[in-house]
């Protein structure tokens, strides 16, 4: 299926500082920001050394873009993930780890290479500062987040496809199963338009690009997106910031409230911050 792509907007770090996060929130379009040479975070070796004992959640799921089920999770130490080759190359299974290190700002700043609060001014608006690590081929199905999102690539590359907000056009999955933020169209790169005709106008507005190390993606609240890891090791940190913009997107707000309750009742992983080691 060939669809035209809208080029993703790009800006320098100085332009980002001039606009500020608020300017990006108001514009409400995805932007890739080039970080200056003086701002470089840690790669695999640095992260492994600094955060070896960090408790992380291991996500495991079948390596199938069209698999309809949920992932399974369990908690391990980061050093275990790096030490076990099965997490990198088990045929037919995708593994990724995530840990919300929001409560350890020294680690956040060391990992990304700059003072996050100084540049984002997040304060109480920060919901999560997630460290993500994945291997080649790991695919995150099409979904939206209820937060403003800044994603920094530290090592490896990820291909993103983004599409503008909407509800009915994306054929959302059953809210009653906790899937309201996910689409029946799992892969925006392979859409059966005979089955999902309403999504066609949204595909004409999609952004398709690769996020490289040293670049930061701003992804607005409510935008649909998917990501595919392209290298043997891919390390990203993303910041989720709460925003009043959610009040202008009732579907996103409704799903967010339901998802919060669903995760509490079902005990599904909810990106709570890790405890800071003594």
Secondary structure by P-SEA (a helix, b strand, c coil): cbbbbcccccccaaaaaaacaaaaaaacbbbbbbbcccbbbbcaaaaaaacccbbbbbbbccccccccbbbbbbbbcaaaaaacccccccccbbbbbbbcccccaaaaaaaaccccccccccccccccbbbbbbcccccccccccccbbbbbbccbbbbbbbbcccccccccccccccccccccccccccccccccccaaaaaaabbbbbbcccbbbbbcccccbbbbbcccbbbbbbbbbbbccccccaaaaaaaaaaaaaaaaacccccccccccc
